[in-house]
Each structure stands twice: as C-alpha cells, then as structure tokens.
Amino acid sequence: MSPNAEDVRRIALSLPDTTEKTAWSMPTFRVAGKMFATLPEEETSIAVRCPKEERDELVLAEPRKFWIAGHEAGFAWVRVRLAALEDDEELRDILADSWRQAAPPRLLDSHPALGLPAER
C-alpha cells in the first residue's frame, strides 16, 4: 500500500533532531531549523530537497512519481506523489536523503548511515 501523510509524519519525525512546524498553511519538517520536507497538495505529495541535476533526471525517469512545481523550479526541490511510491521503505529513503542535505555536520557525523539507501 502506498504511504500517506501520516507515514510521512511518522518517518520524518523519527529522523534525528526533526521538528514539525506549520508554514504556508501546510506541515513542514525541519532538521536543526532547516526545512527538508513539506506536505503540500492536500497532503497527497511531499516536497523534498534534491540537487537540481538529480532532480531533472528523476523527473525524466519517473514522471508519474516526481515533478517540479513551477514556483520551486529555481530551487533544489522536487515533488513526490505519495500514491506513486512503492512502500514506506522508499518514502524513508527519500525523506532521509533530503534530511541529509539539510542536516548540520554534527548530525551527519553522528548518523553516518542515515539517508543511504536501505539494503533490499
């Protein structure tokens, strides 16, 4: 079954030093104060940090799953349709990868394996 907004919340908040804060009338998730995920579109998708080069490749490879919102085109963010995800494990990999991009060095140093794809 595809993950939903509650799965996003549960997994995001399980990552070290993560807090939830409402901004722009939607839930946002932050590590040490830096945003790494949001739940826009009536909580049917997430927006996560993603380097622009990788983002463009993701969108081309899996357009059903990933897209770029117009107002985020200039930023290193990508949207992910929750219904297109295989399972919680895929969601966890995506959230943890975004978390790594926002986390300060001290957290990265103390959680070196976090954000790396899970062994399948």
MARZA-225735 format. One record per residue: x, y, z of N, C-alpha, C, O in turn; residue number from 1. Coordinates in steps of 0.2 Angstrom, whole numbers. Layout:
R|n_u|n_v|n_w|ca_u|ca_v|ca_w|c_u|c_v|c_w|o_u|o_v|o_w|seq
R|X|Y|Z|X|Y|Z|X|Y|Z|X|Y|Z|NUM
...
This chain:
R|n_u|n_v|n_w|ca_u|ca_v|ca_w|c_u|c_v|c_w|o_u|o_v|o_w|seq
R|4|-6|0|0|0|0|4|6|0|9|7|3|1
R|2|11|-4|6|17|-4|6|21|2|1|21|6|2
R|12|24|4|12|28|10|7|34|10|5|37|4|3
R|5|37|16|1|43|16|4|48|20|10|47|23|4
R|0|53|22|3|59|26|5|57|33|10|59|35|5
R|1|52|36|3|50|42|10|46|42|14|47|47|6
R|11|42|37|18|39|36|23|44|35|29|43|38|7
R|22|49|31|27|55|30|29|58|37|34|58|39|8
R|23|59|41|24|62|48|28|58|52|33|60|56|9
R|26|51|53|30|47|57|37|46|55|41|46|60|10
R|38|45|49|45|44|47|49|50|47|55|49|50|11
R|47|56|45|51|62|46|52|63|53|58|65|55|12
R|48|62|57|49|64|65|53|59|68|56|60|73|13
R|54|53|65|59|48|68|66|50|66|71|47|69|14
R|67|54|61|74|56|60|77|61|65|73|65|68|15
R|83|61|67|86|64|72|85|72|72|86|75|66|16
R|83|75|77|83|82|78|78|85|73|78|91|71|17
R|72|81|72|67|84|67|61|87|71|59|84|76|18
R|59|92|68|53|95|71|48|96|66|50|97|60|19
R|41|97|68|36|99|63|34|106|64|33|107|70|20
R|33|110|59|31|116|60|26|118|54|28|117|48|21
R|20|121|56|16|123|50|18|130|47|20|135|51|22
R|19|130|41|21|136|37|17|136|30|16|131|28|23
R|15|142|28|12|142|22|5|138|22|3|135|17|24
R|2|137|28|-4|133|29|-3|126|28|-7|122|26|25
R|3|123|28|5|116|27|10|114|32|14|118|35|26
R|10|107|34|15|104|38|22|105|34|23|103|29|27
R|27|107|38|34|107|36|38|103|41|37|103|47|28
R|44|100|39|48|96|43|55|99|43|57|100|37|29
R|58|100|48|65|103|49|69|99|53|68|96|58|30
R|76|100|51|81|97|55|85|103|57|88|107|53|31
R|86|103|64|90|109|67|88|116|63|92|120|62|32
R|81|116|62|79|123|60|78|123|52|75|128|50|33
R|82|119|49|82|119|41|76|115|38|76|109|40|34
R|72|117|34|67|113|31|70|108|26|74|109|22|35
R|67|102|27|69|97|22|63|93|19|64|89|14|36
R|57|95|21|51|91|18|45|96|20|44|99|25|37
R|40|96|15|34|99|16|28|94|13|30|90|9|38
R|22|95|16|16|91|14|11|96|10|6|97|13|39
R|13|98|4|8|102|0|2|98|-3|2|92|-2|40
R|-2|101|-8|-7|97|-11|-11|93|-7|-12|87|-9|41
R|-15|96|-2|-19|92|2|-16|86|5|-19|80|6|42
R|-9|86|6|-5|80|9|-5|74|5|-5|69|7|43
R|-6|75|-2|-5|69|-7|2|69|-10|3|64|-13|44
R|6|74|-8|13|73|-11|17|76|-6|15|79|-1|45
R|24|76|-7|29|79|-2|33|83|-7|34|81|-13|46
R|36|88|-4|42|92|-7|48|90|-3|48|91|3|47
R|53|88|-7|59|87|-3|65|90|-7|65|92|-13|48
R|71|91|-3|77|94|-6|80|89|-11|80|83|-10|49
R|82|91|-16|85|87|-21|90|91|-26|88|96|-29|50
R|96|89|-27|101|93|-31|98|94|-38|95|89|-40|51
R|98|100|-41|95|101|-47|97|96|-53|92|93|-57|52
R|103|94|-53|105|89|-58|101|82|-57|98|79|-62|53
R|101|80|-51|97|74|-49|90|74|-50|87|70|-53|54
R|87|80|-49|80|81|-49|78|81|-56|73|77|-58|55
R|81|84|-61|79|83|-68|80|76|-70|75|74|-74|56
R|85|72|-68|85|65|-70|79|61|-67|76|57|-71|57
R|77|63|-61|72|59|-58|65|60|-62|61|56|-63|58
R|64|67|-63|58|69|-67|57|65|-74|52|63|-76|59
R|63|65|-77|63|62|-84|62|54|-83|59|52|-87|60
R|65|51|-78|65|44|-77|58|42|-75|56|37|-77|61
R|55|46|-70|49|43|-67|44|49|-66|43|51|-61|62
R|41|52|-72|37|57|-72|30|56|-68|27|61|-66|63
R|28|50|-67|22|48|-64|24|49|-56|19|51|-52|64
R|30|49|-54|32|49|-47|34|56|-45|32|59|-40|65
R|38|59|-49|42|65|-47|40|71|-52|39|70|-58|66
R|39|77|-50|38|83|-54|41|89|-50|42|89|-44|67
R|41|94|-54|44|101|-52|38|106|-52|35|107|-57|68
R|37|109|-46|32|114|-45|35|120|-48|41|122|-47|69
R|31|124|-52|33|130|-55|37|135|-51|42|137|-52|70
R|34|136|-45|37|141|-40|43|138|-37|47|142|-34|71
R|45|132|-38|51|129|-35|56|127|-40|62|125|-39|72
R|55|129|-46|59|127|-52|66|130|-51|71|127|-53|73
R|67|136|-48|74|139|-47|77|136|-41|83|138|-39|74
R|74|132|-37|77|129|-31|78|122|-31|76|118|-36|75
R|82|119|-27|84|112|-27|79|108|-23|80|105|-18|76
R|73|108|-26|67|104|-23|64|100|-28|63|102|-34|77
R|61|95|-26|57|91|-31|50|88|-27|50|87|-21|78
R|45|87|-31|39|85|-28|38|77|-29|41|75|-34|79
R|35|74|-24|35|67|-25|27|65|-23|25|67|-18|80
R|24|61|-28|17|59|-27|17|53|-22|20|48|-24|81
R|14|54|-17|14|48|-12|11|42|-15|13|36|-14|82
R|5|43|-19|2|37|-22|7|33|-27|5|27|-28|83
R|12|36|-29|16|33|-34|22|29|-30|26|25|-34|84
R|23|30|-24|28|26|-20|26|19|-19|20|17|-18|85
R|31|15|-19|30|8|-18|28|6|-11|24|2|-10|86
R|32|9|-6|31|7|1|34|12|6|37|17|3|87
R|34|11|12|37|15|17|44|16|17|47|21|18|88
R|47|10|14|55|10|14|57|15|8|62|18|9|89
R|53|15|3|55|20|-2|54|27|0|58|32|-1|90
R|49|29|4|47|35|7|53|37|12|55|42|12|91
R|55|32|16|60|33|21|67|35|17|70|40|20|92
R|68|32|12|75|33|8|74|40|6|79|44|6|93
R|69|42|3|68|49|0|68|54|6|72|59|5|94
R|65|53|11|65|58|17|72|59|20|74|64|22|95
R|75|53|21|82|53|24|87|56|20|91|60|22|96
R|86|55|13|91|58|9|90|66|9|95|70|9|97
R|84|68|9|83|76|10|85|78|17|88|84|17|98
R|84|74|22|86|76|29|94|77|28|96|82|31|99
R|98|73|25|105|73|25|107|80|22|112|83|23|100
R|103|82|17|105|88|13|104|94|18|107|100|16|101
R|100|94|22|98|100|27|102|99|34|103|104|37|102
R|104|93|36|106|92|42|113|95|43|117|95|38|103
R|115|98|49|121|101|50|127|95|51|125|90|52|104
R|133|97|50|138|92|50|138|88|57|140|82|56|105
R|137|91|62|137|87|69|132|81|68|134|76|71|106
R|126|82|65|121|77|65|123|72|60|123|66|61|107
R|126|74|54|129|69|49|134|65|52|134|59|50|108
R|139|68|56|144|64|59|142|59|64|144|53|64|109
R|136|60|67|134|56|72|129|51|69|127|46|73|110
R|127|51|63|122|47|60|125|45|53|121|47|48|111
R|130|42|52|133|42|45|129|37|40|130|39|34|112
R|126|33|43|122|28|38|115|31|36|112|29|31|113
R|113|36|40|106|39|38|106|42|31|110|46|30|114
R|101|40|28|100|43|21|103|39|15|101|40|10|115
R|107|34|17|109|30|12|104|25|11|100|23|15|116
R|103|23|4|98|18|3|98|12|7|103|9|8|117
R|92|9|9|92|3|13|94|-3|9|92|-3|3|118
R|97|-8|12|98|-14|9|91|-17|7|87|-18|12|119
R|90|-19|1|84|-23|-1|85|-30|-2|80|-34|-3|120
